Amino acid sequence: MIGPGTGVRVYLGCGVTDMRKGIAGLPALTQDVLHQKPASGAVFAFRGRRGIG
């Protein structure tokens, strides 16, 4: 497994995310819910309804 580099922040969106939001809607969630800038260099992970587990 390849992980993010040293010092990179990783944010996990808890709960189920509507993945139909796509490339425009997920950055908006990053700003509105996580209060982070999408282009900050951090890694943001979201889980759809059909995710594992």
PDB file of N, CA, C and O in Angstrom:
ATOM      1  N   MET A   1       0.842  -1.170   0.000  1.00  0.00           N
ATOM      2  CA  MET A   1       0.000   0.000   0.000  1.00  0.00           C
ATOM      3  C   MET A   1       0.889   1.236   0.000  1.00  0.00           C
ATOM      4  O   MET A   1       1.882   1.300   0.725  1.00  0.00           O
ATOM      5  N   ILE A   2       0.527   2.201  -0.809  1.00  0.00           N
ATOM      6  CA  ILE A   2       1.244   3.469  -0.859  1.00  0.00           C
ATOM      7  C   ILE A   2       0.460   4.480  -0.030  1.00  0.00           C
ATOM      8  O   ILE A   2      -0.724   4.705  -0.278  1.00  0.00           O
ATOM      9  N   GLY A   3       1.104   5.077   0.933  1.00  0.00           N
ATOM     10  CA  GLY A   3       0.448   6.055   1.794  1.00  0.00           C
ATOM     11  C   GLY A   3       0.817   7.467   1.397  1.00  0.00           C
ATOM     12  O   GLY A   3       1.710   7.673   0.575  1.00  0.00           O
ATOM     13  N   PRO A   4       0.129   8.446   1.979  1.00  0.00           N
ATOM     14  CA  PRO A   4       0.465   9.846   1.701  1.00  0.00           C
ATOM     15  C   PRO A   4       1.844  10.177   2.266  1.00  0.00           C
ATOM     16  O   PRO A   4       2.329   9.494   3.168  1.00  0.00           O
ATOM     17  N   GLY A   5       2.456  11.196   1.751  1.00  0.00           N
ATOM     18  CA  GLY A   5       3.778  11.601   2.218  1.00  0.00           C
ATOM     19  C   GLY A   5       3.762  12.089   3.657  1.00  0.00           C
ATOM     20  O   GLY A   5       2.701  12.292   4.248  1.00  0.00           O
ATOM     21  N   THR A   6       4.923  12.268   4.197  1.00  0.00           N
ATOM     22  CA  THR A   6       5.066  12.743   5.568  1.00  0.00           C
ATOM     23  C   THR A   6       4.459  14.139   5.709  1.00  0.00           C
ATOM     24  O   THR A   6       4.717  15.022   4.891  1.00  0.00           O
ATOM     25  N   GLY A   7       3.669  14.323   6.730  1.00  0.00           N
ATOM     26  CA  GLY A   7       3.075  15.621   7.007  1.00  0.00           C
ATOM     27  C   GLY A   7       1.784  15.912   6.261  1.00  0.00           C
ATOM     28  O   GLY A   7       1.210  16.988   6.432  1.00  0.00           O
ATOM     29  N   VAL A   8       1.310  14.979   5.435  1.00  0.00           N
ATOM     30  CA  VAL A   8       0.053  15.188   4.710  1.00  0.00           C
ATOM     31  C   VAL A   8      -1.103  14.840   5.631  1.00  0.00           C
ATOM     32  O   VAL A   8      -1.124  13.769   6.238  1.00  0.00           O
ATOM     33  N   ARG A   9      -2.057  15.742   5.731  1.00  0.00           N
ATOM     34  CA  ARG A   9      -3.240  15.486   6.556  1.00  0.00           C
ATOM     35  C   ARG A   9      -4.262  14.687   5.753  1.00  0.00           C
ATOM     36  O   ARG A   9      -4.471  14.932   4.565  1.00  0.00           O
ATOM     37  N   VAL A  10      -4.897  13.722   6.432  1.00  0.00           N
ATOM     38  CA  VAL A  10      -5.919  12.894   5.805  1.00  0.00           C
ATOM     39  C   VAL A  10      -7.214  13.106   6.584  1.00  0.00           C
ATOM     40  O   VAL A  10      -7.251  12.925   7.801  1.00  0.00           O
ATOM     41  N   TYR A  11      -8.281  13.491   5.872  1.00  0.00           N
ATOM     42  CA  TYR A  11      -9.583  13.714   6.483  1.00  0.00           C
ATOM     43  C   TYR A  11     -10.552  12.663   5.967  1.00  0.00           C
ATOM     44  O   TYR A  11     -10.625  12.412   4.764  1.00  0.00           O
ATOM     45  N   LEU A  12     -11.294  12.053   6.879  1.00  0.00           N
ATOM     46  CA  LEU A  12     -12.294  11.061   6.513  1.00  0.00           C
ATOM     47  C   LEU A  12     -13.682  11.638   6.756  1.00  0.00           C
ATOM     48  O   LEU A  12     -14.001  12.075   7.862  1.00  0.00           O
ATOM     49  N   GLY A  13     -14.502  11.633   5.711  1.00  0.00           N
ATOM     50  CA  GLY A  13     -15.885  12.080   5.854  1.00  0.00           C
ATOM     51  C   GLY A  13     -16.687  10.965   6.497  1.00  0.00           C
ATOM     52  O   GLY A  13     -16.900   9.929   5.867  1.00  0.00           O
ATOM     53  N   CYS A  14     -17.135  11.141   7.719  1.00  0.00           N
ATOM     54  CA  CYS A  14     -17.891  10.103   8.434  1.00  0.00           C
ATOM     55  C   CYS A  14     -19.305  10.004   7.869  1.00  0.00           C
ATOM     56  O   CYS A  14     -19.867  10.991   7.395  1.00  0.00           O
ATOM     57  N   GLY A  15     -19.862   8.817   7.926  1.00  0.00           N
ATOM     58  CA  GLY A  15     -21.213   8.600   7.439  1.00  0.00           C
ATOM     59  C   GLY A  15     -21.216   8.333   5.947  1.00  0.00           C
ATOM     60  O   GLY A  15     -20.167   8.136   5.334  1.00  0.00           O
ATOM     61  N   VAL A  16     -22.396   8.329   5.375  1.00  0.00           N
ATOM     62  CA  VAL A  16     -22.577   8.031   3.956  1.00  0.00           C
ATOM     63  C   VAL A  16     -22.636   9.329   3.164  1.00  0.00           C
ATOM     64  O   VAL A  16     -23.340  10.264   3.545  1.00  0.00           O
ATOM     65  N   THR A  17     -21.897   9.385   2.065  1.00  0.00           N
ATOM     66  CA  THR A  17     -21.869  10.552   1.190  1.00  0.00           C
ATOM     67  C   THR A  17     -22.558  10.209  -0.120  1.00  0.00           C
ATOM     68  O   THR A  17     -22.343   9.127  -0.666  1.00  0.00           O
ATOM     69  N   ASP A  18     -23.371  11.103  -0.625  1.00  0.00           N
ATOM     70  CA  ASP A  18     -24.011  10.921  -1.924  1.00  0.00           C
ATOM     71  C   ASP A  18     -22.953  11.138  -2.998  1.00  0.00           C
ATOM     72  O   ASP A  18     -22.613  12.275  -3.322  1.00  0.00           O
ATOM     73  N   MET A  19     -22.433  10.038  -3.550  1.00  0.00           N
ATOM     74  CA  MET A  19     -21.337  10.132  -4.504  1.00  0.00           C
ATOM     75  C   MET A  19     -21.778  10.692  -5.855  1.00  0.00           C
ATOM     76  O   MET A  19     -20.936  10.942  -6.718  1.00  0.00           O
ATOM     77  N   ARG A  20     -23.065  10.890  -6.052  1.00  0.00           N
ATOM     78  CA  ARG A  20     -23.543  11.504  -7.294  1.00  0.00           C
ATOM     79  C   ARG A  20     -23.181  12.980  -7.357  1.00  0.00           C
ATOM     80  O   ARG A  20     -23.331  13.606  -8.406  1.00  0.00           O
ATOM     81  N   LYS A  21     -22.709  13.543  -6.259  1.00  0.00           N
ATOM     82  CA  LYS A  21     -22.301  14.947  -6.243  1.00  0.00           C
ATOM     83  C   LYS A  21     -21.150  15.195  -7.203  1.00  0.00           C
ATOM     84  O   LYS A  21     -21.039  16.279  -7.776  1.00  0.00           O
ATOM     85  N   GLY A  22     -20.304  14.209  -7.379  1.00  0.00           N
ATOM     86  CA  GLY A  22     -19.242  14.265  -8.378  1.00  0.00           C
ATOM     87  C   GLY A  22     -18.140  15.254  -8.076  1.00  0.00           C
ATOM     88  O   GLY A  22     -17.924  15.660  -6.934  1.00  0.00           O
ATOM     89  N   ILE A  23     -17.451  15.628  -9.139  1.00  0.00           N
ATOM     90  CA  ILE A  23     -16.240  16.431  -9.032  1.00  0.00           C
ATOM     91  C   ILE A  23     -16.506  17.853  -8.539  1.00  0.00           C
ATOM     92  O   ILE A  23     -15.596  18.498  -8.017  1.00  0.00           O
ATOM     93  N   ALA A  24     -17.713  18.347  -8.691  1.00  0.00           N
ATOM     94  CA  ALA A  24     -18.029  19.698  -8.225  1.00  0.00           C
ATOM     95  C   ALA A  24     -18.613  19.692  -6.816  1.00  0.00           C
ATOM     96  O   ALA A  24     -18.354  20.612  -6.040  1.00  0.00           O
ATOM     97  N   GLY A  25     -19.396  18.673  -6.475  1.00  0.00           N
ATOM     98  CA  GLY A  25     -20.081  18.642  -5.189  1.00  0.00           C
ATOM     99  C   GLY A  25     -19.220  18.202  -4.026  1.00  0.00           C
ATOM    100  O   GLY A  25     -19.410  18.674  -2.905  1.00  0.00           O
ATOM    101  N   LEU A  26     -18.273  17.306  -4.269  1.00  0.00           N
ATOM    102  CA  LEU A  26     -17.432  16.835  -3.160  1.00  0.00           C
ATOM    103  C   LEU A  26     -16.511  17.926  -2.615  1.00  0.00           C
ATOM    104  O   LEU A  26     -16.339  18.004  -1.399  1.00  0.00           O
ATOM    105  N   PRO A  27     -15.911  18.770  -3.454  1.00  0.00           N
ATOM    106  CA  PRO A  27     -15.160  19.900  -2.882  1.00  0.00           C
ATOM    107  C   PRO A  27     -16.042  20.852  -2.075  1.00  0.00           C
ATOM    108  O   PRO A  27     -15.587  21.436  -1.092  1.00  0.00           O
ATOM    109  N   ALA A  28     -17.294  21.008  -2.484  1.00  0.00           N
ATOM    110  CA  ALA A  28     -18.217  21.851  -1.719  1.00  0.00           C
ATOM    111  C   ALA A  28     -18.464  21.247  -0.340  1.00  0.00           C
ATOM    112  O   ALA A  28     -18.545  21.976   0.649  1.00  0.00           O
ATOM    113  N   LEU A  29     -18.584  19.916  -0.266  1.00  0.00           N
ATOM    114  CA  LEU A  29     -18.718  19.254   1.035  1.00  0.00           C
ATOM    115  C   LEU A  29     -17.476  19.478   1.891  1.00  0.00           C
ATOM    116  O   LEU A  29     -17.569  19.684   3.101  1.00  0.00           O
ATOM    117  N   THR A  30     -16.328  19.436   1.252  1.00  0.00           N
ATOM    118  CA  THR A  30     -15.073  19.662   1.966  1.00  0.00           C
ATOM    119  C   THR A  30     -15.092  21.022   2.645  1.00  0.00           C
ATOM    120  O   THR A  30     -14.668  21.154   3.794  1.00  0.00           O
ATOM    121  N   GLN A  31     -15.580  22.029   1.940  1.00  0.00           N
ATOM    122  CA  GLN A  31     -15.632  23.376   2.516  1.00  0.00           C
ATOM    123  C   GLN A  31     -16.744  23.519   3.540  1.00  0.00           C
ATOM    124  O   GLN A  31     -16.522  24.070   4.619  1.00  0.00           O
ATOM    125  N   ASP A  32     -17.931  23.036   3.223  1.00  0.00           N
ATOM    126  CA  ASP A  32     -19.100  23.260   4.079  1.00  0.00           C
ATOM    127  C   ASP A  32     -19.100  22.405   5.342  1.00  0.00           C
ATOM    128  O   ASP A  32     -19.435  22.895   6.420  1.00  0.00           O
ATOM    129  N   VAL A  33     -18.727  21.136   5.220  1.00  0.00           N
ATOM    130  CA  VAL A  33     -18.830  20.214   6.353  1.00  0.00           C
ATOM    131  C   VAL A  33     -17.519  20.104   7.120  1.00  0.00           C
ATOM    132  O   VAL A  33     -17.511  20.171   8.349  1.00  0.00           O
ATOM    133  N   LEU A  34     -16.415  19.936   6.404  1.00  0.00           N
ATOM    134  CA  LEU A  34     -15.126  19.749   7.073  1.00  0.00           C
ATOM    135  C   LEU A  34     -14.404  21.069   7.344  1.00  0.00           C
ATOM    136  O   LEU A  34     -13.407  21.096   8.065  1.00  0.00           O
ATOM    137  N   HIS A  35     -14.912  22.171   6.760  1.00  0.00           N
ATOM    138  CA  HIS A  35     -14.322  23.504   6.938  1.00  0.00           C
ATOM    139  C   HIS A  35     -12.849  23.522   6.545  1.00  0.00           C
ATOM    140  O   HIS A  35     -12.011  24.086   7.249  1.00  0.00           O
ATOM    141  N   GLN A  36     -12.548  22.891   5.403  1.00  0.00           N
ATOM    142  CA  GLN A  36     -11.184  22.842   4.881  1.00  0.00           C
ATOM    143  C   GLN A  36     -11.197  23.290   3.423  1.00  0.00           C
ATOM    144  O   GLN A  36     -12.231  23.218   2.759  1.00  0.00           O
ATOM    145  N   LYS A  37     -10.067  23.747   2.932  1.00  0.00           N
ATOM    146  CA  LYS A  37      -9.940  24.133   1.529  1.00  0.00           C
ATOM    147  C   LYS A  37      -9.611  22.889   0.706  1.00  0.00           C
ATOM    148  O   LYS A  37      -8.658  22.181   1.030  1.00  0.00           O
ATOM    149  N   PRO A  38     -10.374  22.606  -0.349  1.00  0.00           N
ATOM    150  CA  PRO A  38     -10.141  21.405  -1.150  1.00  0.00           C
ATOM    151  C   PRO A  38      -8.756  21.360  -1.800  1.00  0.00           C
ATOM    152  O   PRO A  38      -8.227  20.274  -2.037  1.00  0.00           O
ATOM    153  N   ALA A  39      -8.169  22.504  -2.088  1.00  0.00           N
ATOM    154  CA  ALA A  39      -6.872  22.558  -2.747  1.00  0.00           C
ATOM    155  C   ALA A  39      -5.724  22.763  -1.766  1.00  0.00           C
ATOM    156  O   ALA A  39      -4.665  23.257  -2.152  1.00  0.00           O
ATOM    157  N   SER A  40      -5.920  22.391  -0.506  1.00  0.00           N
ATOM    158  CA  SER A  40      -4.912  22.629   0.534  1.00  0.00           C
ATOM    159  C   SER A  40      -3.753  21.640   0.497  1.00  0.00           C
ATOM    160  O   SER A  40      -2.752  21.830   1.187  1.00  0.00           O
ATOM    161  N   GLY A  41      -3.883  20.583  -0.306  1.00  0.00           N
ATOM    162  CA  GLY A  41      -2.839  19.554  -0.343  1.00  0.00           C
ATOM    163  C   GLY A  41      -3.161  18.368   0.552  1.00  0.00           C
ATOM    164  O   GLY A  41      -2.425  17.381   0.559  1.00  0.00           O
ATOM    165  N   ALA A  42      -4.246  18.450   1.303  1.00  0.00           N
ATOM    166  CA  ALA A  42      -4.674  17.341   2.165  1.00  0.00           C
ATOM    167  C   ALA A  42      -5.417  16.301   1.317  1.00  0.00           C
ATOM    168  O   ALA A  42      -5.815  16.568   0.183  1.00  0.00           O
ATOM    169  N   VAL A  43      -5.589  15.131   1.890  1.00  0.00           N
ATOM    170  CA  VAL A  43      -6.331  14.049   1.229  1.00  0.00           C
ATOM    171  C   VAL A  43      -7.693  13.939   1.907  1.00  0.00           C
ATOM    172  O   VAL A  43      -7.772  13.875   3.134  1.00  0.00           O
ATOM    173  N   PHE A  44      -8.766  13.916   1.113  1.00  0.00           N
ATOM    174  CA  PHE A  44     -10.123  13.820   1.630  1.00  0.00           C
ATOM    175  C   PHE A  44     -10.737  12.521   1.121  1.00  0.00           C
ATOM    176  O   PHE A  44     -10.716  12.251  -0.080  1.00  0.00           O
ATOM    177  N   ALA A  45     -11.285  11.712   2.035  1.00  0.00           N
ATOM    178  CA  ALA A  45     -11.889  10.434   1.661  1.00  0.00           C
ATOM    179  C   ALA A  45     -13.354  10.424   2.085  1.00  0.00           C
ATOM    180  O   ALA A  45     -13.696  10.781   3.212  1.00  0.00           O
ATOM    181  N   PHE A  46     -14.205  10.008   1.160  1.00  0.00           N
ATOM    182  CA  PHE A  46     -15.639   9.915   1.408  1.00  0.00           C
ATOM    183  C   PHE A  46     -16.095   8.495   1.136  1.00  0.00           C
ATOM    184  O   PHE A  46     -15.467   7.781   0.355  1.00  0.00           O
ATOM    185  N   ARG A  47     -17.178   8.078   1.769  1.00  0.00           N
ATOM    186  CA  ARG A  47     -17.708   6.729   1.619  1.00  0.00           C
ATOM    187  C   ARG A  47     -19.115   6.806   1.040  1.00  0.00           C
ATOM    188  O   ARG A  47     -19.969   7.531   1.550  1.00  0.00           O
ATOM    189  N   GLY A  48     -19.344   6.057  -0.019  1.00  0.00           N
ATOM    190  CA  GLY A  48     -20.677   5.968  -0.598  1.00  0.00           C
ATOM    191  C   GLY A  48     -21.508   4.918   0.112  1.00  0.00           C
ATOM    192  O   GLY A  48     -21.003   4.197   0.971  1.00  0.00           O
ATOM    193  N   ARG A  49     -22.770   4.832  -0.241  1.00  0.00           N
ATOM    194  CA  ARG A  49     -23.673   3.876   0.404  1.00  0.00           C
ATOM    195  C   ARG A  49     -23.243   2.435   0.206  1.00  0.00           C
ATOM    196  O   ARG A  49     -23.427   1.608   1.098  1.00  0.00           O
ATOM    197  N   ARG A  50     -22.674   2.123  -0.948  1.00  0.00           N
ATOM    198  CA  ARG A  50     -22.277   0.742  -1.238  1.00  0.00           C
ATOM    199  C   ARG A  50     -20.840   0.444  -0.816  1.00  0.00           C
ATOM    200  O   ARG A  50     -20.249  -0.518  -1.306  1.00  0.00           O
ATOM    201  N   GLY A  51     -20.272   1.233   0.069  1.00  0.00           N
ATOM    202  CA  GLY A  51     -18.912   1.013   0.532  1.00  0.00           C
ATOM    203  C   GLY A  51     -18.763  -0.299   1.278  1.00  0.00           C
ATOM    204  O   GLY A  51     -19.753  -0.908   1.683  1.00  0.00           O
ATOM    205  N   ILE A  52     -17.561  -0.719   1.454  1.00  0.00           N
ATOM    206  CA  ILE A  52     -17.268  -1.978   2.139  1.00  0.00           C
ATOM    207  C   ILE A  52     -17.578  -1.846   3.627  1.00  0.00           C
ATOM    208  O   ILE A  52     -17.252  -0.836   4.251  1.00  0.00           O
ATOM    209  N   GLY A  53     -18.197  -2.851   4.178  1.00  0.00           N
ATOM    210  CA  GLY A  53     -18.408  -2.975   5.603  1.00  0.00           C
ATOM    211  C   GLY A  53     -19.509  -2.184   6.136  1.00  0.00           C
ATOM    212  O   GLY A  53     -19.770  -2.221   7.339  1.00  0.00           O
TER     213      GLY A  53
END
